[in-house]
Every structure is written in structure tokens, then in C-alpha cells.
Amino acid sequence: MSGTDKYLMEWVHKAEEDYEAATTLIRKRKRPTPSAVCFHCQQCAEKYLKAFLVQQRVVFSKTHDLRELRRLVMTADPTFDLLTDLLLRLNPYAVEFRYPGEEATVEEARDAVAAMKTVRRFVRGKLGLPE
């Protein structure tokens, strides 16, 4: 396995940790944590986009901005435009609910999980990974 492949798989591993966290937390019936679900959904999408950028050897800075990452992945593969609405929906969750103030609703969390799953499936396909 090349250094690039190893680094790519490290990003995939981190994305899968967020995927597992989000899909586990969304099932909590007692004391739901929708804000945490939304955060992990955004993080999963972010890390999968970064994995794709690693595969394509596109340099990226430290950012949580899915709009910026989308712009970068589109330079390598314009079909990522299909994810635009989903990424824009997930983008605020990197910071929006991490601090006191507003809280996500269960409905927002369900929507975030659906968006995350679509992004994950799409990018894993681009990476040649099974669903």
C-alpha cells in the first residue's frame, strides 16, 4: 500500500467513526442528542471529501467548510455537483450546534443522517469502496 493509499484510508477510517457515531446516536430514544448527530454527519461528509481529495492528489487546507471542499473536489470530478444541496445542508453543522444556544431538532438530525448517507455512498463509490 502506497503512502497516499494509507493516508486515504486513514481519512476513510475517521469518516466511518463519524458515520457510526451519527447512526448510533440517531437511534437513541431516551434523551436524544440531535445536535451531536448533526455534527457527526457534517464531519463524516467532510472527511469523505478529504479522502477523495487525497486520492486525487489535490492539496487542501485545514477547513471544515464543505463549500470549499466541494469546490476542490469539483476540479477533479464535476459530478460532485450532484451533492451540492446536501453539502450546503450539512455545512453549518460543523459549528452551529457545538456551543450553547440553538439546538438541533430530531427532524433536522434525521435529515442530516439521510444527507450524510447519500454523500457517503457517492464518495465511497468514487473511491472504489463497497457500500
N, CA, C and O atoms as a printed pandas DataFrame, in Angstrom:
     atom_number atom_name residue_name chain_id  residue_number  x_coord  y_coord  z_coord
0              1         N          MET        A               1    0.852   -1.181    0.000
1              2        CA          MET        A               1    0.000    0.000    0.000
2              3         C          MET        A               1    0.895    1.240    0.000
3              4         O          MET        A               1    1.802    1.360    0.824
4              5         N          SER        A               2    0.634    2.152   -0.922
5              6        CA          SER        A               2    1.443    3.370   -1.013
6              7         C          SER        A               2    1.106    4.311    0.147
7              8         O          SER        A               2    0.108    4.135    0.845
8              9         N          GLY        A               3    1.959    5.302    0.330
9             10        CA          GLY        A               3    1.714    6.295    1.369
10            11         C          GLY        A               3    0.408    7.035    1.153
11            12         O          GLY        A               3   -0.311    7.336    2.106
12            13         N          THR        A               4    0.100    7.331   -0.115
13            14        CA          THR        A               4   -1.157    8.017   -0.437
14            15         C          THR        A               4   -2.348    7.140   -0.096
15            16         O          THR        A               4   -3.330    7.613    0.476
16            17         N          ASP        A               5   -2.264    5.842   -0.452
17            18        CA          ASP        A               5   -3.363    4.922   -0.145
18            19         C          ASP        A               5   -3.572    4.796    1.364
19            20         O          ASP        A               5   -4.707    4.745    1.836
20            21         N          LYS        A               6   -2.483    4.747    2.108
21            22        CA          LYS        A               6   -2.576    4.636    3.561
22            23         C          LYS        A               6   -3.243    5.889    4.139
23            24         O          LYS        A               6   -4.125    5.790    4.992
24            25         N          TYR        A               7   -2.821    7.053    3.674
25            26        CA          TYR        A               7   -3.386    8.314    4.149
26            27         C          TYR        A               7   -4.870    8.404    3.784
27            28         O          TYR        A               7   -5.684    8.850    4.593
28            29         N          LEU        A               8   -5.218    7.983    2.579
29            30        CA          LEU        A               8   -6.615    7.960    2.139
30            31         C          LEU        A               8   -7.440    7.096    3.089
31            32         O          LEU        A               8   -8.519    7.501    3.522
32            33         N          MET        A               9   -6.935    5.916    3.410
33            34        CA          MET        A               9   -7.681    5.004    4.281
34            35         C          MET        A               9   -7.777    5.536    5.709
35            36         O          MET        A               9   -8.729    5.218    6.422
36            37         N          GLU        A              10   -6.813    6.333    6.129
37            38        CA          GLU        A              10   -6.924    6.972    7.443
38            39         C          GLU        A              10   -8.104    7.952    7.455
39            40         O          GLU        A              10   -8.842    8.022    8.438
40            41         N          TRP        A              11   -8.280    8.704    6.367
41            42        CA          TRP        A              11   -9.428    9.609    6.263
42            43         C          TRP        A              11  -10.729    8.814    6.237
43            44         O          TRP        A              11  -11.703    9.194    6.887
44            45         N          VAL        A              12  -10.749    7.717    5.491
45            46        CA          VAL        A              12  -11.948    6.871    5.429
46            47         C          VAL        A              12  -12.272    6.328    6.819
47            48         O          VAL        A              12  -13.432    6.323    7.229
48            49         N          HIS        A              13  -11.260    5.875    7.539
49            50        CA          HIS        A              13  -11.470    5.348    8.888
50            51         C          HIS        A              13  -12.094    6.419    9.790
51            52         O          HIS        A              13  -13.044    6.143   10.523
52            53         N          LYS        A              14  -11.557    7.630    9.732
53            54        CA          LYS        A              14  -12.103    8.717   10.553
54            55         C          LYS        A              14  -13.541    9.052   10.134
55            56         O          LYS        A              14  -14.391    9.316   10.985
56            57         N          ALA        A              15  -13.809    9.040    8.827
57            58        CA          ALA        A              15  -15.169    9.290    8.335
58            59         C          ALA        A              15  -16.127    8.221    8.849
59            60         O          ALA        A              15  -17.258    8.519    9.233
60            61         N          GLU        A              16  -15.664    6.973    8.852
61            62        CA          GLU        A              16  -16.511    5.876    9.329
62            63         C          GLU        A              16  -16.782    5.974   10.824
63            64         O          GLU        A              16  -17.848    5.568   11.285
64            65         N          GLU        A              17  -15.831    6.506   11.586
65            66        CA          GLU        A              17  -16.090    6.726   13.012
66            67         C          GLU        A              17  -17.246    7.710   13.194
67            68         O          GLU        A              17  -18.122    7.502   14.033
68            69         N          ASP        A              18  -17.240    8.774   12.405
69            70        CA          ASP        A              18  -18.339    9.742   12.489
70            71         C          ASP        A              18  -19.649    9.141   11.987
71            72         O          ASP        A              18  -20.712    9.421   12.540
72            73         N          TYR        A              19  -19.577    8.320   10.947
73            74        CA          TYR        A              19  -20.766    7.636   10.433
74            75         C          TYR        A              19  -21.374    6.751   11.528
75            76         O          TYR        A              19  -22.580    6.788   11.773
76            77         N          GLU        A              20  -20.525    5.962   12.178
77            78        CA          GLU        A              20  -21.004    5.079   13.254
78            79         C          GLU        A              20  -21.592    5.884   14.407
79            80         O          GLU        A              20  -22.632    5.519   14.956
80            81         N          ALA        A              21  -20.933    6.973   14.774
81            82        CA          ALA        A              21  -21.441    7.810   15.867
82            83         C          ALA        A              21  -22.819    8.369   15.515
83            84         O          ALA        A              21  -23.744    8.302   16.324
84            85         N          ALA        A              22  -22.953    8.919   14.312
85            86        CA          ALA        A              22  -24.229    9.521   13.907
86            87         C          ALA        A              22  -25.342    8.487   13.837
87            88         O          ALA        A              22  -26.444    8.725   14.331
88            89         N          THR        A              23  -25.059    7.333   13.223
89            90        CA          THR        A              23  -26.114    6.328   13.063
90            91         C          THR        A              23  -26.464    5.650   14.387
91            92         O          THR        A              23  -27.579    5.155   14.550
92            93         N          THR        A              24  -25.538    5.623   15.319
93            94        CA          THR        A              24  -25.837    5.085   16.647
94            95         C          THR        A              24  -26.655    6.093   17.455
95            96         O          THR        A              24  -27.663    5.740   18.067
96            97         N          LEU        A              25  -26.211    7.343   17.449
97            98        CA          LEU        A              25  -26.893    8.370   18.240
98            99         C          LEU        A              25  -28.309    8.657   17.751
99           100         O          LEU        A              25  -29.182    8.976   18.558
100          101         N          ILE        A              26  -28.552    8.550   16.456
101          102        CA          ILE        A              26  -29.888    8.847   15.926
102          103         C          ILE        A              26  -30.918    7.822   16.415
103          104         O          ILE        A              26  -32.117    8.100   16.425
104          105         N          ARG        A              27  -30.455    6.655   16.814
105          106        CA          ARG        A              27  -31.368    5.605   17.284
106          107         C          ARG        A              27  -31.725    5.748   18.761
107          108         O          ARG        A              27  -32.602    5.040   19.255
108          109         N          LYS        A              28  -31.055    6.656   19.470
109          110        CA          LYS        A              28  -31.359    6.857   20.890
110          111         C          LYS        A              28  -32.770    7.398   21.042
111          112         O          LYS        A              28  -33.095    8.442   20.476
112          113         N          ARG        A              29  -33.589    6.723   21.779
113          114        CA          ARG        A              29  -34.960    7.185   22.015
114          115         C          ARG        A              29  -35.029    7.965   23.331
115          116         O          ARG        A              29  -35.722    8.977   23.439
116          117         N          LYS        A              30  -34.307    7.476   24.307
117          118        CA          LYS        A              30  -34.272    8.136   25.600
118          119         C          LYS        A              30  -33.153    9.172   25.555
119          120         O          LYS        A              30  -32.007    8.840   25.253
120          121         N          ARG        A              31  -33.477   10.400   25.847
121          122        CA          ARG        A              31  -32.520   11.508   25.824
122          123         C          ARG        A              31  -31.787   11.597   24.485
123          124         O          ARG        A              31  -30.575   11.389   24.429
124          125         N          PRO        A              32  -32.505   11.900   23.419
125          126        CA          PRO        A              32  -31.863   12.027   22.108
126          127         C          PRO        A              32  -30.862   13.192   22.092
127          128         O          PRO        A              32  -30.977   14.142   22.865
128          129         N          THR        A              33  -29.894   13.089   21.204
129          130        CA          THR        A              33  -28.851   14.115   21.078
130          131         C          THR        A              33  -28.744   14.564   19.618
131          132         O          THR        A              33  -27.733   14.312   18.962
132          133         N          PRO        A              34  -29.789   15.229   19.110
133          134        CA          PRO        A              34  -29.792   15.591   17.693
134          135         C          PRO        A              34  -28.660   16.526   17.282
135          136         O          PRO        A              34  -28.192   16.450   16.145
136          137         N          SER        A              35  -28.210   17.401   18.167
137          138        CA          SER        A              35  -27.106   18.300   17.807
138          139         C          SER        A              35  -25.824   17.514   17.553
139          140         O          SER        A              35  -25.083   17.813   16.617
140          141         N          ALA        A              36  -25.568   16.517   18.383
141          142        CA          ALA        A              36  -24.382   15.672   18.188
142          143         C          ALA        A              36  -24.498   14.874   16.894
143          144         O          ALA        A              36  -23.511   14.693   16.182
144          145         N          VAL        A              37  -25.696   14.399   16.592
145          146        CA          VAL        A              37  -25.921   13.668   15.338
146          147         C          VAL        A              37  -25.570   14.558   14.151
147          148         O          VAL        A              37  -24.850   14.139   13.245
148          149         N          CYS        A              38  -26.079   15.784   14.160
149          150        CA          CYS        A              38  -25.815   16.712   13.047
150          151         C          CYS        A              38  -24.322   16.983   12.897
151          152         O          CYS        A              38  -23.805   17.012   11.780
152          153         N          PHE        A              39  -23.633   17.178   14.009
153          154        CA          PHE        A              39  -22.188   17.421   13.970
154          155         C          PHE        A              39  -21.459   16.249   13.319
155          156         O          PHE        A              39  -20.631   16.450   12.430
156          157         N          HIS        A              40  -21.762   15.028   13.757
157          158        CA          HIS        A              40  -21.074   13.853   13.204
158          159         C          HIS        A              40  -21.420   13.629   11.736
159          160         O          HIS        A              40  -20.591   13.123   10.979
160          161         N          CYS        A              41  -22.621   13.995   11.327
161          162        CA          CYS        A              41  -22.985   13.890    9.906
162          163         C          CYS        A              41  -22.127   14.822    9.066
163          164         O          CYS        A              41  -21.621   14.426    8.016
164          165         N          GLN        A              42  -21.961   16.054    9.521
165          166        CA          GLN        A              42  -21.115   17.009    8.798
166          167         C          GLN        A              42  -19.680   16.504    8.753
167          168         O          GLN        A              42  -19.023   16.576    7.714
168          169         N          GLN        A              43  -19.198   15.999    9.871
169          170        CA          GLN        A              43  -17.821   15.517    9.940
170          171         C          GLN        A              43  -17.583   14.331    9.009
171          172         O          GLN        A              43  -16.533   14.244    8.372
172          173         N          CYS        A              44  -18.537   13.430    8.928
173          174        CA          CYS        A              44  -18.425   12.281    8.029
174          175         C          CYS        A              44  -18.301   12.755    6.585
175          176         O          CYS        A              44  -17.426   12.297    5.850
176          177         N          ALA        A              45  -19.171   13.665    6.183
177          178        CA          ALA        A              45  -19.125   14.188    4.813
178          179         C          ALA        A              45  -17.797   14.886    4.551
179          180         O          ALA        A              45  -17.179   14.674    3.508
180          181         N          GLU        A              46  -17.362   15.706    5.482
181          182        CA          GLU        A              46  -16.092   16.432    5.344
182          183         C          GLU        A              46  -14.930   15.464    5.131
183          184         O          GLU        A              46  -14.107   15.662    4.237
184          185         N          LYS        A              47  -14.867   14.440    5.938
185          186        CA          LYS        A              47  -13.730   13.514    5.875
186          187         C          LYS        A              47  -13.764   12.656    4.616
187          188         O          LYS        A              47  -12.712   12.304    4.082
188          189         N          TYR        A              48  -14.957   12.316    4.136
189          190        CA          TYR        A              48  -15.022   11.591    2.861
190          191         C          TYR        A              48  -14.579   12.482    1.704
191          192         O          TYR        A              48  -13.901   12.010    0.792
192          193         N          LEU        A              49  -14.947   13.753    1.724
193          194        CA          LEU        A              49  -14.475   14.661    0.673
194          195         C          LEU        A              49  -12.953   14.775    0.719
195          196         O          LEU        A              49  -12.297   14.798   -0.322
196          197         N          LYS        A              50  -12.399   14.844    1.916
197          198        CA          LYS        A              50  -10.943   14.930    2.057
198          199         C          LYS        A              50  -10.271   13.643    1.588
199          200         O          LYS        A              50   -9.195   13.691    0.994
200          201         N          ALA        A              51  -10.888   12.500    1.847
201          202        CA          ALA        A              51  -10.337   11.230    1.344
202          203         C          ALA        A              51  -10.275   11.253   -0.178
203          204         O          ALA        A              51   -9.279   10.834   -0.768
204          205         N          PHE        A              52  -11.334   11.739   -0.814
205          206        CA          PHE        A              52  -11.337   11.826   -2.276
206          207         C          PHE        A              52  -10.240   12.766   -2.762
207          208         O          PHE        A              52   -9.556   12.471   -3.742
208          209         N          LEU        A              53  -10.070   13.895   -2.079
209          210        CA          LEU        A              53   -9.015   14.833   -2.465
210          211         C          LEU        A              53   -7.635   14.198   -2.337
211          212         O          LEU        A              53   -6.762   14.435   -3.172
212          213         N          VAL        A              54   -7.435   13.399   -1.302
213          214        CA          VAL        A              54   -6.160   12.680   -1.143
214          215         C          VAL        A              54   -5.958   11.737   -2.320
215          216         O          VAL        A              54   -4.878   11.694   -2.908
216          217         N          GLN        A              55   -7.001   10.979   -2.665
217          218        CA          GLN        A              55   -6.898   10.046   -3.790
218          219         C          GLN        A              55   -6.521   10.776   -5.080
219          220         O          GLN        A              55   -5.733   10.272   -5.880
220          221         N          GLN        A              56   -7.081   11.946   -5.271
221          222        CA          GLN        A              56   -6.851   12.725   -6.490
222          223         C          GLN        A              56   -5.592   13.587   -6.413
223          224         O          GLN        A              56   -5.237   14.280   -7.367
224          225         N          ARG        A              57   -4.928   13.530   -5.269
225          226        CA          ARG        A              57   -3.716   14.324   -5.035
226          227         C          ARG        A              57   -3.973   15.833   -5.167
227          228         O          ARG        A              57   -3.153   16.580   -5.701
228          229         N          VAL        A              58   -5.123   16.244   -4.669
229          230        CA          VAL        A              58   -5.474   17.666   -4.637
230          231         C          VAL        A              58   -5.139   18.188   -3.241
231          232         O          VAL        A              58   -5.616   17.650   -2.242
232          233         N          VAL        A              59   -4.333   19.218   -3.177
233          234        CA          VAL        A              59   -3.927   19.802   -1.900
234          235         C          VAL        A              59   -5.096   20.594   -1.311
235          236         O          VAL        A              59   -5.784   21.327   -2.022
236          237         N          PHE        A              60   -5.309   20.436   -0.012
237          238        CA          PHE        A              60   -6.368   21.184    0.672
238          239         C          PHE        A              60   -5.856   21.671    2.017
239          240         O          PHE        A              60   -4.960   21.075    2.614
240          241         N          SER        A              61   -6.440   22.763    2.478
241          242        CA          SER        A              61   -6.050   23.330    3.769
242          243         C          SER        A              61   -6.939   22.757    4.867
243          244         O          SER        A              61   -7.920   22.064    4.597
244          245         N          LYS        A              62   -6.579   23.058    6.101
245          246        CA          LYS        A              62   -7.425   22.657    7.220
246          247         C          LYS        A              62   -8.688   23.501    7.168
247          248         O          LYS        A              62   -8.649   24.711    7.391
248          249         N          THR        A              63   -9.783   22.869    6.878
249          250        CA          THR        A              63  -11.061   23.579    6.810
250          251         C          THR        A              63  -12.193   22.620    7.129
251          252         O          THR        A              63  -12.099   21.416    6.893
252          253         N          HIS        A              64  -13.258   23.179    7.669
253          254        CA          HIS        A              64  -14.482   22.403    7.888
254          255         C          HIS        A              64  -15.555   22.826    6.891
255          256         O          HIS        A              64  -16.677   22.322    6.934
256          257         N          ASP        A              65  -15.217   23.740    6.003
257          258        CA          ASP        A              65  -16.171   24.329    5.070
258          259         C          ASP        A              65  -16.444   23.382    3.898
259          260         O          ASP        A              65  -15.609   23.218    3.009
260          261         N          LEU        A              66  -17.615   22.771    3.913
261          262        CA          LEU        A              66  -17.969   21.832    2.844
262          263         C          LEU        A              66  -18.111   22.527    1.496
263          264         O          LEU        A              66  -17.934   21.895    0.455
264          265         N          ARG        A              67  -18.427   23.815    1.502
265          266        CA          ARG        A              67  -18.493   24.558    0.229
266          267         C          ARG        A              67  -17.113   24.623   -0.424
267          268         O          ARG        A              67  -16.978   24.430   -1.632
268          269         N          GLU        A              68  -16.098   24.895    0.386
269          270        CA          GLU        A              68  -14.727   24.960   -0.131
270          271         C          GLU        A              68  -14.262   23.582   -0.597
271          272         O          GLU        A              68  -13.655   23.457   -1.661
272          273         N          LEU        A              69  -14.543   22.560    0.187
273          274        CA          LEU        A              69  -14.143   21.201   -0.200
274          275         C          LEU        A              69  -14.875   20.765   -1.465
275          276         O          LEU        A              69  -14.292   20.100   -2.321
276          277         N          ARG        A              70  -16.141   21.133   -1.586
277          278        CA          ARG        A              70  -16.901   20.829   -2.804
278          279         C          ARG        A              70  -16.250   21.483   -4.010
279          280         O          ARG        A              70  -16.115   20.857   -5.062
280          281         N          ARG        A              71  -15.849   22.736   -3.863
281          282        CA          ARG        A              71  -15.178   23.443   -4.957
282          283         C          ARG        A              71  -13.917   22.687   -5.387
283          284         O          ARG        A              71  -13.645   22.552   -6.580
284          285         N          LEU        A              72  -13.158   22.203   -4.420
285          286        CA          LEU        A              72  -11.926   21.473   -4.733
286          287         C          LEU        A              72  -12.205   20.123   -5.395
287          288         O          LEU        A              72  -11.550   19.776   -6.378
288          289         N          VAL        A              73  -13.163   19.361   -4.875
289          290        CA          VAL        A              73  -13.440   18.048   -5.480
290          291         C          VAL        A              73  -13.997   18.205   -6.887
291          292         O          VAL        A              73  -13.781   17.347   -7.743
292          293         N          MET        A              74  -14.710   19.292   -7.128
293          294        CA          MET        A              74  -15.275   19.518   -8.465
294          295         C          MET        A              74  -14.185   19.762   -9.507
295          296         O          MET        A              74  -14.411   19.540  -10.697
296          297         N          THR        A              75  -13.008   20.215   -9.077
297          298        CA          THR        A              75  -11.914   20.390  -10.039
298          299         C          THR        A              75  -11.437   19.040  -10.555
299          300         O          THR        A              75  -10.933   18.939  -11.674
300          301         N          ALA        A              76  -11.597   18.012   -9.746
301          302        CA          ALA        A              76  -11.181   16.663  -10.144
302          303         C          ALA        A              76  -12.324   15.866  -10.754
303          304         O          ALA        A              76  -12.099   15.015  -11.615
304          305         N          ASP        A              77  -13.557   16.137  -10.310
305          306        CA          ASP        A              77  -14.706   15.364  -10.782
306          307         C          ASP        A              77  -15.975   16.219  -10.689
307          308         O          ASP        A              77  -16.555   16.352   -9.611
308          309         N          PRO        A              78  -16.403   16.794  -11.811
309          310        CA          PRO        A              78  -17.576   17.678  -11.811
310          311         C          PRO        A              78  -18.879   17.007  -11.378
311          312         O          PRO        A              78  -19.840   17.705  -11.055
312          313         N          THR        A              79  -18.941   15.673  -11.362
313          314        CA          THR        A              79  -20.185   15.017  -10.949
314          315         C          THR        A              79  -20.485   15.237   -9.470
315          316         O          THR        A              79  -21.601   14.971   -9.023
316          317         N          PHE        A              80  -19.516   15.715   -8.712
317          318        CA          PHE        A              80  -19.769   16.036   -7.305
318          319         C          PHE        A              80  -20.802   17.153   -7.168
319          320         O          PHE        A              80  -21.320   17.388   -6.076
320          321         N          ASP        A              81  -21.102   17.838   -8.262
321          322        CA          ASP        A              81  -22.145   18.861   -8.244
322          323         C          ASP        A              81  -23.480   18.266   -7.793
323          324         O          ASP        A              81  -24.330   18.977   -7.256
324          325         N          LEU        A              82  -23.661   16.968   -8.011
325          326        CA          LEU        A              82  -24.886   16.288   -7.583
326          327         C          LEU        A              82  -25.084   16.369   -6.069
327          328         O          LEU        A              82  -26.207   16.237   -5.583
328          329         N          LEU        A              83  -24.009   16.583   -5.331
329          330        CA          LEU        A              83  -24.082   16.627   -3.868
330          331         C          LEU        A              83  -24.256   18.035   -3.311
331          332         O          LEU        A              83  -24.348   18.210   -2.096
332          333         N          THR        A              84  -24.301   19.033   -4.175
333          334        CA          THR        A              84  -24.290   20.426   -3.720
334          335         C          THR        A              84  -25.337   20.710   -2.652
335          336         O          THR        A              84  -24.994   21.224   -1.587
336          337         N          ASP        A              85  -26.586   20.397   -2.901
337          338        CA          ASP        A              85  -27.650   20.706   -1.936
338          339         C          ASP        A              85  -27.420   20.008   -0.601
339          340         O          ASP        A              85  -27.634   20.599    0.457
340          341         N          LEU        A              86  -26.986   18.761   -0.650
341          342        CA          LEU        A              86  -26.747   18.009    0.587
342          343         C          LEU        A              86  -25.597   18.613    1.375
343          344         O          LEU        A              86  -25.682   18.751    2.595
344          345         N          LEU        A              87  -24.526   18.973    0.689
345          346        CA          LEU        A              87  -23.366   19.555    1.367
346          347         C          LEU        A              87  -23.707   20.919    1.967
347          348         O          LEU        A              87  -23.250   21.249    3.061
348          349         N          LEU        A              88  -24.499   21.699    1.261
349          350        CA          LEU        A              88  -24.910   23.001    1.798
350          351         C          LEU        A              88  -25.787   22.828    3.034
351          352         O          LEU        A              88  -25.731   23.637    3.960
352          353         N          ARG        A              89  -26.586   21.784    3.045
353          354        CA          ARG        A              89  -27.433   21.499    4.204
354          355         C          ARG        A              89  -26.595   21.079    5.416
355          356         O          ARG        A              89  -26.891   21.471    6.545
356          357         N          LEU        A              90  -25.555   20.286    5.179
357          358        CA          LEU        A              90  -24.717   19.791    6.270
358          359         C          LEU        A              90  -23.697   20.822    6.749
359          360         O          LEU        A              90  -23.268   20.774    7.902
360          361         N          ASN        A              91  -23.312   21.736    5.894
361          362        CA          ASN        A              91  -22.201   22.648    6.182
362          363         C          ASN        A              91  -22.292   23.374    7.528
363          364         O          ASN        A              91  -21.291   23.423    8.243
364          365         N          PRO        A              92  -23.433   23.935    7.905
365          366        CA          PRO        A              92  -23.477   24.695    9.168
366          367         C          PRO        A              92  -23.246   23.837   10.409
367          368         O          PRO        A              92  -22.877   24.362   11.459
368          369         N          TYR        A              93  -23.455   22.545   10.307
369          370        CA          TYR        A              93  -23.387   21.686   11.486
370          371         C          TYR        A              93  -21.975   21.493   12.021
371          372         O          TYR        A              93  -21.803   20.894   13.082
372          373         N          ALA        A              94  -20.969   21.980   11.321
373          374        CA          ALA        A              94  -19.598   21.904   11.838
374          375         C          ALA        A              94  -19.470   22.725   13.116
375          376         O          ALA        A              94  -18.695   22.377   14.007
376          377         N          VAL        A              95  -20.230   23.814   13.206
377          378        CA          VAL        A              95  -20.114   24.684   14.382
378          379         C          VAL        A              95  -21.451   25.093   14.989
379          380         O          VAL        A              95  -21.508   25.424   16.173
380          381         N          GLU        A              96  -22.515   25.079   14.215
381          382        CA          GLU        A              96  -23.789   25.669   14.632
382          383         C          GLU        A              96  -24.306   25.184   15.981
383          384         O          GLU        A              96  -24.781   25.990   16.781
384          385         N          PHE        A              97  -24.225   23.901   16.242
385          386        CA          PHE        A              97  -24.820   23.348   17.459
386          387         C          PHE        A              97  -23.780   22.871   18.475
387          388         O          PHE        A              97  -24.126   22.163   19.420
388          389         N          ARG        A              98  -22.538   23.241   18.297
389          390        CA          ARG        A              98  -21.487   22.754   19.193
390          391         C          ARG        A              98  -21.396   23.553   20.482
391          392         O          ARG        A              98  -20.753   23.120   21.438
392          393         N          TYR        A              99  -22.026   24.702   20.515
393          394        CA          TYR        A              99  -21.914   25.587   21.665
394          395         C          TYR        A              99  -23.306   25.936   22.173
395          396         O          TYR        A              99  -24.288   25.760   21.452
396          397         N          PRO        A             100  -23.404   26.431   23.411
397          398        CA          PRO        A             100  -24.721   26.780   23.949
398          399         C          PRO        A             100  -25.466   27.750   23.037
399          400         O          PRO        A             100  -24.871   28.579   22.349
400          401         N          GLY        A             101  -26.761   27.617   23.059
401          402        CA          GLY        A             101  -27.612   28.460   22.218
402          403         C          GLY        A             101  -28.637   27.589   21.534
403          404         O          GLY        A             101  -29.446   26.936   22.192
404          405         N          GLU        A             102  -28.606   27.578   20.226
405          406        CA          GLU        A             102  -29.553   26.771   19.456
406          407         C          GLU        A             102  -29.233   25.282   19.558
407          408         O          GLU        A             102  -28.078   24.879   19.693
408          409         N          GLU        A             103  -30.280   24.492   19.489
409          410        CA          GLU        A             103  -30.143   23.040   19.460
410          411         C          GLU        A             103  -30.831   22.512   18.207
411          412         O          GLU        A             103  -31.830   23.070   17.753
412          413         N          ALA        A             104  -30.299   21.454   17.665
413          414        CA          ALA        A             104  -30.926   20.806   16.511
414          415         C          ALA        A             104  -32.179   20.067   16.966
415          416         O          ALA        A             104  -32.288   19.655   18.121
416          417         N          THR        A             105  -33.111   19.907   16.050
417          418        CA          THR        A             105  -34.302   19.111   16.329
418          419         C          THR        A             105  -34.047   17.674   15.874
419          420         O          THR        A             105  -33.113   17.405   15.118
420          421         N          VAL        A             106  -34.878   16.773   16.337
421          422        CA          VAL        A             106  -34.773   15.381   15.900
422          423         C          VAL        A             106  -34.994   15.300   14.389
423          424         O          VAL        A             106  -34.336   14.517   13.704
424          425         N          GLU        A             107  -35.914   16.103   13.875
425          426        CA          GLU        A             107  -36.169   16.109   12.425
426          427         C          GLU        A             107  -34.938   16.579   11.645
427          428         O          GLU        A             107  -34.603   16.001   10.611
428          429         N          GLU        A             108  -34.269   17.616   12.131
429          430        CA          GLU        A             108  -33.029   18.073   11.482
430          431         C          GLU        A             108  -31.970   16.979   11.508
431          432         O          GLU        A             108  -31.234   16.791   10.539
432          433         N          ALA        A             109  -31.898   16.262   12.619
433          434        CA          ALA        A             109  -30.921   15.181   12.738
434          435         C          ALA        A             109  -31.231   14.056   11.750
435          436         O          ALA        A             109  -30.321   13.510   11.126
436          437         N          ARG        A             110  -32.501   13.712   11.610
437          438        CA          ARG        A             110  -32.875   12.664   10.641
438          439         C          ARG        A             110  -32.519   13.091    9.218
439          440         O          ARG        A             110  -32.016   12.291    8.429
440          441         N          ASP        A             111  -32.783   14.346    8.901
441          442        CA          ASP        A             111  -32.449   14.888    7.587
442          443         C          ASP        A             111  -30.929   14.861    7.371
443          444         O          ASP        A             111  -30.458   14.526    6.284
444          445         N          ALA        A             112  -30.176   15.213    8.404
445          446        CA          ALA        A             112  -28.712   15.204    8.308
446          447         C          ALA        A             112  -28.185   13.791    8.076
447          448         O          ALA        A             112  -27.258   13.597    7.289
448          449         N          VAL        A             113  -28.766   12.809    8.752
449          450        CA          VAL        A             113  -28.339   11.416    8.558
450          451         C          VAL        A             113  -28.615   10.971    7.124
451          452         O          VAL        A             113  -27.772   10.323    6.504
452          453         N          ALA        A             114  -29.769   11.309    6.604
453          454        CA          ALA        A             114  -30.094   10.937    5.220
454          455         C          ALA        A             114  -29.107   11.585    4.248
455          456         O          ALA        A             114  -28.634   10.934    3.317
456          457         N          ALA        A             115  -28.798   12.859    4.463
457          458        CA          ALA        A             115  -27.838   13.560    3.599
458          459         C          ALA        A             115  -26.458   12.918    3.705
459          460         O          ALA        A             115  -25.796   12.685    2.694
460          461         N          MET        A             116  -26.029   12.633    4.934
461          462        CA          MET        A             116  -24.722   12.013    5.156
462          463         C          MET        A             116  -24.630   10.666    4.451
463          464         O          MET        A             116  -23.620   10.363    3.815
464          465         N          LYS        A             117  -25.677    9.859    4.559
465          466        CA          LYS        A             117  -25.652    8.535    3.933
466          467         C          LYS        A             117  -25.520    8.641    2.419
467          468         O          LYS        A             117  -24.821    7.839    1.800
468          469         N          THR        A             118  -26.179    9.614    1.824
469          470        CA          THR        A             118  -26.085    9.805    0.375
470          471         C          THR        A             118  -24.679   10.244   -0.020
471          472         O          THR        A             118  -24.110    9.724   -0.980
472          473         N          VAL        A             119  -24.121   11.198    0.718
473          474        CA          VAL        A             119  -22.752   11.659    0.442
474          475         C          VAL        A             119  -21.776   10.495    0.603
475          476         O          VAL        A             119  -20.907   10.286   -0.243
476          477         N          ARG        A             120  -21.923    9.749    1.680
477          478        CA          ARG        A             120  -21.030    8.616    1.950
478          479         C          ARG        A             120  -21.083    7.598    0.814
479          480         O          ARG        A             120  -20.043    7.163    0.321
480          481         N          ARG        A             121  -22.278    7.220    0.403
481          482        CA          ARG        A             121  -22.443    6.228   -0.664
482          483         C          ARG        A             121  -21.792    6.724   -1.961
483          484         O          ARG        A             121  -21.094    5.968   -2.636
484          485         N          PHE        A             122  -22.020    7.985   -2.301
485          486        CA          PHE        A             122  -21.481    8.576   -3.527
486          487         C          PHE        A             122  -19.950    8.568   -3.504
487          488         O          PHE        A             122  -19.312    8.126   -4.460
488          489         N          VAL        A             123  -19.370    9.058   -2.412
489          490        CA          VAL        A             123  -17.906    9.166   -2.353
490          491         C          VAL        A             123  -17.262    7.792   -2.257
491          492         O          VAL        A             123  -16.226    7.557   -2.880
492          493         N          ARG        A             124  -17.848    6.884   -1.496
493          494        CA          ARG        A             124  -17.282    5.528   -1.434
494          495         C          ARG        A             124  -17.270    4.908   -2.829
495          496         O          ARG        A             124  -16.324    4.207   -3.188
496          497         N          GLY        A             125  -18.306    5.160   -3.611
497          498        CA          GLY        A             125  -18.326    4.676   -4.991
498          499         C          GLY        A             125  -17.181    5.258   -5.798
499          500         O          GLY        A             125  -16.535    4.547   -6.567
500          501         N          LYS        A             126  -16.924    6.548   -5.628
501          502        CA          LYS        A             126  -15.820    7.205   -6.338
502          503         C          LYS        A             126  -14.465    6.655   -5.897
503          504         O          LYS        A             126  -13.519    6.611   -6.683
504          505         N          LEU        A             127  -14.382    6.240   -4.646
505          506        CA          LEU        A             127  -13.134    5.696   -4.109
506          507         C          LEU        A             127  -12.962    4.210   -4.422
507          508         O          LEU        A             127  -11.915    3.629   -4.139
508          509         N          GLY        A             128  -13.990    3.600   -5.006
509          510        CA          GLY        A             128  -13.930    2.175   -5.309
510          511         C          GLY        A             128  -14.108    1.297   -4.085
511          512         O          GLY        A             128  -13.615    0.170   -4.040
512          513         N          LEU        A             129  -14.822    1.824   -3.084
513          514        CA          LEU        A             129  -15.065    1.080   -1.846
514          515         C          LEU        A             129  -16.494    0.563   -1.832
515          516         O          LEU        A             129  -17.387    1.206   -2.384
516          517         N          PRO        A             130  -16.725   -0.586   -1.211
517          518        CA          PRO        A             130  -18.098   -1.102   -1.123
518          519         C          PRO        A             130  -18.937   -0.228   -0.196
519          520         O          PRO        A             130  -18.415    0.478    0.666
520          521         N          GLU        A             131  -20.251   -0.296   -0.397
521          522        CA          GLU        A             131  -21.157    0.459    0.478
522          523         C          GLU        A             131  -21.062   -0.097    1.864
523          524         O          GLU        A             131  -21.740    0.387    2.770
